[in-house]
Amino acid sequence: MVIVLLQNTLRKMNKFIVFFIGIFFSLGVFADDCVVYKLKPKISVTEPIWQKSVVQPLEQMDLYHGNVIATLVDSYDITADITPIEDGFCVGLKNVDAIIGYSDFLVKVDIRHKPDSCTYNAVLTHEDQHIQAYLSVIEDFKSELEENVFSAANSIMPIFVSSYDEVENAINILNDKLQNHPDMVLIKQKILAAEEIRNRRVDESSTSETLKKCFE
């Protein structure tokens, strides 16, 4: 009796295995069918329009140094190519409009510096040098950013979906693949490393002579 039950169970399992293999095989065929609809994506990479805000926190800071908080953004607006095929649709990348760069700089100045005073302006001048350091990073990485966005986008294959209702989700998947592609992860790591180096150089080259003269 036990042997018969085991045999029946094995037969059922084999049927399920064959069934799932059939599903995977079909999906694989559909995915392969989409390969021929892959396009060479057109890309554009632009910087956001940035703005600077200056605040003076109620709590005292370092009297001789302000602080800059930079907001780095990277957003990707993708246009998909949707091709109807037998039993569904192929959804692939057609255009990528990327916005990568700094959108906001929040400058903090010690509250003991009266706005428009000599010391206040001296601190602002120094923090503006930090802002220029941030902006120079994006400028210097501009070509590499364009290359990496293209290589990442060009490596992403079209996705097969069985109904048009699934197209929007497929587009989101394409976007996620683009943002998490190793080329994009690497370039952002390089940008963060360059930020740290250039900001350190700004501080090392600063003699604070202008600020010190304000106290004479």
N, C-alpha and C positions, 0 to 999 in steps of 0.2 A: 504493500500500500504506500509506504513511504517512497519507494522507488518510483512508482507511478506518478505520485504527486510531484516529485522532483523533475521527472521527465516532462510533465505537463507545464511546470513552471519554466523549465528551460525553453520549451517550445514557445511559450508566451513571450519570454524575454527575447528570443530570437526574432519574433515577429516585431516587437518594439524596436529592436536594434535595426532591423531592415527598414522599418518605418522612418526612424530618425535619420538613418543614413540617406534615405531617399529625400528627406527634407533638406538636409545639409547639401546633398549633391545638387538639388534643384537651385538652392540659393547660390551655390558656387557657380553654377552655370549662368544664372542671372547676373551675378557680379562680373563674371568674365565678359558677358555680353555688353556691359557698360564700359569696358575698357576702350572700345573703339570710339566712344563718344567723349573721351577726355580731350579737353581743350588746353591750349597754352594760355594761361591766364594773363590778362592785362592788369598791371598794378600801378598804383600811385601812392606815394608816401609824402605826406605833408605834416607840417608842425602846427600845433594849435596856437591860437592867438593868446599870448600870456598876459597876465596882469599882476601888478604888485600891490600888496596891502601892507601898511605899517601900523603896528599896534604897540602899546606900552602896557605890559601886564602890571597888575597892582602889586605883585610881589617883586621885590628888587632882584635885579640880575647882576651880572658882571658889569661894573661901571664902564670898563674900557672896551667891552666886546658885546656886539649884538648877536642876533641869531637869525638864520634864514631857514625856513621850512619850504622845501621845493616839492611840488606835486607833479610826479611823472605819470603821464597817461599814455596808454596804447589801446586804441580801439580799431576794430576792423569791420567795415561795412562791405559785405560780400554780395555780389550778384551771381545767382545760380543759373546754370544752363539746365533746363528740364526737357528731356527727350523721351517721348512715349515709346515704349517697346512692348513686345508681347508680354502680357501678364503684369505690366507695371510701368515704372518710369526710372530713368537714369538721371540722377541729380549730381551735377559736377560744378566745380568752380569756374566761373567765367571772368569776373572782374573782382579785384580787391582794392578798396580805397582805405588805406591805413592812415591813421592820425597818431603820430608818435612824437612825444616831446613834453615840455613843461607847460602846464596850463596856468599855474598859480605859484607865486612866491609870497610867503608870509614873513615879513621882517619884524623882529621883536627888538625893541630898544628899551633900555632901562628907564624906568619912570622918573628917575632923578634928572634926566636930560630934558630940559624944556624944549618943546617943539620950535624949530627954526633957530635954536641957539647954536653956538659954535660947536659945542660937544655933540649935540644931536646930529648936526649935519656931518660932522666928522665920522660918527658911527655909521650913518647912512651911506656915506661914500665908500666905506670899507665893505659894508654888506652888499652894495651894488657890484663890487668886484667879485663877490661870491656868485651873484646872479649871473654875471657875465661868464664866469667859469662854468656854471651849469649849462648855459646856452652854447658855449663853445664845444661842449662834449657832443651834443646832438649834431652840431654843424660838422664836426670832424667825423662822426659816424654815419653821416647822411648816405654816402655811397654804399657802405656796408649794410645799412638798414634796408636799402632798396634791394640789394642782392639777396639778403636773407629772406625778406618777405617773398620775393619771387621764387627762390629755391624751395621754401616751405610750401607755398601755394602750388607750385608746379609738381610737387611730389604727392599731392593728395589726389587719390583716385575717386572717380564718381561712385556714388552710392545707389544701390538698387532699392526701390520701394515698391510695394505691391499696389498701393493706392495713392491718389493725389493728396489725401488727407495726411499722409506721412511726409509730404515734401518739406513742410516747415521744420519738422523735427530733424530731417536729414540736413537741412541748411544749418541748423544749430550745431549738429555734429561736425559738419565741415568747418565751421567757425572755431569750434573747440580744438579740432585737430590742428588748425592753423596756429592758434595762440599757444598751444602746448608743444608745437614742433620743436625738436632739439635746436634748430637754427635760431628760432625766436628766443628760446630760453637762454641760449649762449650769448646772443647779442645784448640782451638785457642785463646779464651778469657783467659783461664787459663795460656797459654804460655805468653801472653802479660802482664798479671798481675805479673807473676813470673819474667819477664824481669825487670820490674820496681823495684820490691823488691830487686833483687840481685844487680842491678846497684847502688841502694841507699846504700846498704851495702858496696860495693866497695868504694864509696866516703866517707862513714862514717869511714871506717877503715884506710883510707889513712891519713898519718900524713904529707905528702909532705916533709919529712925530707931530702930525697935524692935530691929533687929539690932545697930546701933551701941551702943545702951545696954547690951547684953549684954557688951560688951568694956570697959565703964567700971569 
